[in-house]
Amino acid sequence: MADDYGTFESSGGGTAARIDALLELTTELLALDDRKALARVLNAQRAADVADLIRRLDDGTREIVFGLLQDGLGVEVLAESDVFTTRAIAEDLKPETLSGLVEEMAPDDAADVLSDLEEEDAGEVLGLMASEEAREVQALMAHDEDSGGGLMTPRLVLADVSSTALEVIETLRREAASAEILNLYVVNAEGKLQGVVPLHLLVTAPPAAAMGRLMDTDVISVTPETDQEDIARFFARYDLVAMPVVDRGGRVIGQITVDDVMDVIIEEATEDIYKMAGTSDVEIERPSVVRVAFTRLPWLLMCLLGSFLAGLVIHRFEVTLERAITLASFIPVIMATGGNSGLQASTVTVRSLVTGRLSSGLMFKMVFREVGAGALIGLACGLAASAVAWLWFGQALVGICVGAAMFLVIGFSVLLGVITPIVFDRIGIDPAVASGPFITTANDVAGILIYLGLATLLLQTLL
């Protein structure tokens, strides 16, 4: 049966399909108590896939499956696991076993794993690790995990500016097992960064070529305090595979590699999506009923307050609605269209802000473009809504009111959707917060006020 699983890798299914098939086979082999076959299957998989499998298992099954992994794969799986899975695996392992696994990791991965654990558990694991590895990991954990210091690994190869290509290659042969070699960073006698030599250029250079002549002096570097979002932008903009991290004196203290930045990009995108929905990734990390409820509740209470305000606005215009009750039929249309228009505009603005594409010089241009587009959209929707209202109720006044209100509400909503994230960003608030309940709630209240205020004005003028 396990032999039949060999077709799984070459079946060509997507990631979700592969994990589903792996989960099904794992469940089947556990039911048959065929752990030898399951061990062969699991140890033939990629670490990321096994980590995803373990995330889906219950406590007892997870402990069995992780126990069947060979040491090397177990290390990689632990490094690939999310916060919730890491803590669950740690609970199943003895501290001595966990410390042995962490010792085998790259320092940056080890720091990430220990940061995911409770402080007391992380301290116990560090105390059981070899002193040199423990010092490396503790030094990384001292940095903010969302910064250059939190992302970097201290294991790299430095080359003296006067050394030759042959000498550096000999150094690489000795240290290749303990360092991540993508670029060679050239330093002077004080350890200050002078330039970078890509690995492919080193191995093709004449043996006697000096590093000072081979290096590219136009090096993009960051400090331990640089935010991970800025680092991800550097990698994306300049197609980097690795980047040096330097201290304030310009000395190289580590490097950040592209695999770590890919994780950052996914993490930041996920975080923004959660914020736009008015929640957070705490629901995934600690999925308890109470925690989920309290994470969502503040934003929903804000929406509830907005709904009460919209209701109050409607109540204040009850005389207008009594004179033309048909106007009430279009309140949901006005609210929904305005809210969606504002959300579209804010999503585009937030995206431009977080990717660094919206500089100060382009802000006015973007506001002008979005408001112009909103005016055209509002005109089209307003004409359509006016025609529907006129044909539906046979009242020209209702059609005029609905069409004009639609035009104004969409225009206002788009303007609010563009301006709010920019203002939030300028005052130091994450602009993604502006794209969820805040924009929707504000547009609901403003849309009703515009609609019924305009209706009141037209009724007083024309009747």
N, C-alpha and C positions, 0 to 999 in steps of 0.2 A: 504493500500500500504506500509506503514511504517512497518506494522507487517510482511509483506513478506520479509523484509530486514533481519529478524532474521536468515535466512538461510545463509546470507553472511558470518558471522563469522565462521560457521562450514563447509563452502564449500571446504576448504582445498586449495584454490588458493594461489599463492605466493603474496608477498607484493604488487607488481605492479598491479596484478589483483584485489586485495582488494581495493586499492586506486582508480583504474579505476571504479569499481562498486560503490564505495562510491561517487565518483564525478558524475557519471551518475544519481544516486538516488537523490543527492543534487540538481542537475540541474532540475530534474523532479519535485521534491517537491516545489522548488522555482517557477517554471512555474505555478504550481497549487496554489501557495500562501498558502501552507499548512505548516506554520511555526511551529505549535505545533508538528506535526509529525516529521518535520526535527529536532527540538530540541531534541525529544526523541531519534532519530537515532544518532545524533552527540554526545550526552552525554553518549551514551552506548559504544563509541569507545575509543581506546587507544590514549593518547595524541600525540604520535609520528605520528600516522596515520592522526589525525585531522590536525596537523601541515603541513604534506605533502599535504593534501587536500587544505588547505588555501593557500599554496604556488602556487597552480595551478589556483586559482580564480582571476578574475579581481577585480578592486578596490571596486566597489559598492557591488558586491556579497561577497567579503571577509569581509566587514564591517558587513553585515547582519549575516553571518555565525558565526563570532567571538562573536557577540552580543547575540547569542542564547546559548552560552556555560555557564554552571554553573561556579561559581567563581573558585572553586578548579581546574576544568579542564582547564579553561582559563589560570590560572597560569602555569600549566604544559605545555600547548601548547605553550605559549610564551617562556618558557624556552627551549623547543625543537626546536624552529624555527631558521632558518638560518638568516644571517645578513640582506639580502634583505627583507625577510618576517617580521622580527622584526621591521624594520624601517617602513614598510608599515602599520603594525598593529598599531604602535605608532602614526602614522599620523591620524589614524581613531579614536583614543581615546583622551579623555580629559586628561590633565596632572594629575589631581587628581585621575582619574580612573587608569591610568597607574601606578602611585606611589603606589596605594593600592595593585595592583597585584604584583609589585616588592617586596613590604614589606613581602608578603606571601612566597616568594621564599627562598630557602637556600642561604646564603650569596654569595657562589661562583657562583650560577646560576644568582643571581641578578647582580653581578659584570659583568658577561658575557653579559647579556642583555643590561646593561647601556653602556658597552664598544662598543656595536654595534650601539648605537645611536650617532647622532651628539653631539658634546661636549656641545653645548648650551642646547639641549633637555635633555641630561643626567643630567646637573647641575640643571635644573628646577625640574626634578623628585626627585633628591636627596634632594632638598630644601623642598619638600613636605612630605618626609618620616619622620617617627619617628626618633628622634635623635640617639637612640642606634643602630637601624638597619642601618641608614645612615652612622654612624661611622664604623661599621663593613664592609660595602660594599666599602666605600672610602679607607679603609686600604688595601683591596684586589686589588682595581683598581690602587693603587700606584705601584704594581708590574707589570712586563712585563707579558702580558697575555699568553705568550708561556713558562713561567717558573713555577717552583714549587709554588711560591707565587701566581701566577695567577690561578693555578689549585686548590689550597687547600681550604678547608673550616675550619673556626676557631671553628666550633661547634663540639666538641668531649668531651669525658669523660676521665679525668685523675684520676689515682688512686695513693695514697701515698704508698710508698714501705712498710710501716708498717701496712697498713690497712688490714682487713680480707676480705675474699670472701663475707661474709654476709653483711658487711658494704658497700662494693662496689655495691652489688646487690640492696641494698636499695637506693643508690645514683642513680643507673640506673633507678629505678622505678620513681624517682622524675624528672629526666632530659631526659628521653627517647624521649619525644615529641620534644625536641629542639636540639637533637644531632643525628648524624649518627653513630650508634654503630656497628662496625664490629670487632674492636680490642679495648682492654683496654691498654692504655699506662701508664706504671708505672714510676713515677717520685719521686725524693727526695724532701726535704724541699725547695730547691731552684728552683724547677720546671725542673730540668735537667733530661733528658731521662735516665732511668735505664734498662728498658726492656719492653716486650709486653706480654699480656695475651690474647689469642684468646677467643672470647665470649663463645664458646662451652666448653672450659676448665674451665672457671669461673663458669658456671651454674652447672657443674658436680663435682666441688671441695667441700670438706668438709667446712661447714660454718666458722670454725675457722681458715682455712688455710690462712697464710699470703701471701700477693701479692708478697713479696720478694722471697718466696719459689716457687710460681707458675710461675713466669715470665720466659720468654726466653730472655737471655741477648744478644743474637746474633741478633740484630735488624738492619735492613736496613733502613736508614733514608736519607733524602735529605734536602738541604737548599732552601730558597726562590729563590735563583739565579739559581738553577739547571735547565738545559734546558729540555723541555718536551719530546724531543726524548730520552734523557738518562733515564728519568723517565719511559717511556713506555718500554724501554728495561729491566729495573729492574723488572717491573711487569710481563713481559713475561718470563724472565729467571728464576725467583724465584717463579712463580705462586702466586703472592701476591693478596690480596683482598683490602688491605689498607696499607698506608705507612705514617709514621709521618714526619712532616716537622719541623725542628729545626733551631733556630737562631745560630749565631756564638758562642754563649756561651753554646750551647747544650740544651737549653730550648725548650720544645715543644710548637709550636705556631699554629699548625694546622695539618690536615691530608688530604691525597689525596686518593680517592676511585676509585675502578676499573671502575665504570661507566664513570668517567671523563677521564680515560686513554683510554677507548674504543673510545671515541670521538677524542682523540689525534691521535690514530693510523689511523683512517679514514682520519682525516685532513692532517696528514703528507703524507699518501699514495696519497691522491688527489693532494696535492701540488707538489709532485715529478712527478706525471703523467703530470700535466700542464707544469712543467718546461721542461720535456723531449719533449713535443710538441712545446716548444718555446712560451708559453703563460702563463696566471696566472688565479687564481680564481677571479680576479677582474671582469672577464666577467660574472660571476654568480652573484656577489654582486651588481654590477652596470652595468646592461646589456644595455648600450647605444651604438648606432652605432659608435660614435666617439671614445668612450673609448675602445671598442673592437678593433677597427682598430689600435689605437695607442699602444695597448698592444701587438698586433701581429706584427706590422710593423717593429720594430727593428730587430727581428730575421729573418723576411722574407727579409729584406734588406741585412742582412748578407748572406743569401742564394743566393740572386741576385748577390751580389759581388762575391761569390764563383763561380757562373755560368759564370760570365764575365771572371774570372780568368781561368776557364776551357776552355772557348772559346778562350782566348788568347793563352793558351797552344796548342790547336788544330791548331790555325792559325800559330804558330811558327813551326809546323811540317807539313805544307801544302805540302812541297816537298816530304816528306815520303808518304803522302796520295795520291799524284799524281802518285807516282811510284807503289803503291799497294792500289788502291782505295777500294778494298774489305775490307781492314782493318777498314774502317769507319763503316761497318755494325755491328761491334762488340763493338763499343764504348758504346752504352747504356747497353749492357750486362756487360761489365767490371765495369761501374759506379754503376749499381744497385747491382751487387753481392758484390762488395767491400763495399758499403754503408751499406747493410744489415748485412754483417759479422761484421763490426765495431760496428753497433748498438746492435747486439746480445751480443758481448763481453762487451760493456760498460754497458748494462742493468744488466748483471750478476755482474759486478764489483760494480756498484752503489748500487745494492741490498745488496751486502756483506758489503759495507761501512756503509750504513744507519742502518743496523741491528746489527752492531758491530761485525760481524763475521770475518772481515778482519783486524786482528791485524798486527802490524809491522813485527812480525816473520813469518807471513803467506803470505806476499805480494809477495815475490820472488817466492814462491811455486805456487801461483795463476797465476802470470805472465807466469811462465814456463808452467803450465798446459794449459792456454788459447792459448799461442803461439803454443804449440805442437798440440793442437786440430785444431788450424787454419791451421797449415801446412798440416795435414791430409785432412782437408776439401778442402784446396787449391789444393792439389794433385789430389783428386777425381774430383773436378770441372774442374781443368786444363786439365786432361785427357779427360773428357767428352767434354769440349769446343774445344779441339784440334781435336778430332774425328769429331765433327760436322762441324768445319771449313774446315777440309780436304775433307770430303765427299761433303760438300755443294759447294765449289769452285774448288775442285780438285787441290789445290795448297798446297804442303807440307809445304812451308815456312809460309803461312798464319796460317796453323794449329799449327805449332811450336810456332809461335809468340803469338797467342791467348792463347794457353795452358800455356806457360811459364809466360805470363803476368798475367793470371788468378791466378796462383799459388802465384806469388809475391804480387799481389794486395791484395788478401785475407789475406796473412800472415802479410803484413804491416797494413792493416785495423784492424785486430784483435789486433795487438800490440798497435796501437794507441787507440783502444777502451778500452784497459785495463789500459794503462799508463795515459791517460788524466784524468779520474776521480780521480785517486790516486794523481796526481799532483795538481789538483784543490782542493782536500780535504786538502792536506798538506799546501797550501797557503791560506786556509781559505775561498775558494769559494765553494758554494754548488755543490757537484759532479753531482747532477741531471742535472745541466745546461749543462754538457758535453755530455749528452746522446741524445740530440736532434739535432737541426740544426748545431751545431758546429762540431760534429763528421761527420755528413753526408756531410757537405760542404767540410771539410778538406779531407775526403776520395775521394770525386769526383775529386778534383784538383789533389791529389796525384795519384789516379788511372789512370787518363788520362796521366799524366807525365810519370808514369812507363810504361804504355802500349805503347805509341808512342815513348818514348825514347828507349825502348827495340826493337821496330820494326825498328827504324832508325839504331840501332847498328847491327841488324841481316842483314838488307838490305846492309849495307856497307861492312859487312864481307863476306856474302854469294853470293852477286851478283857482 
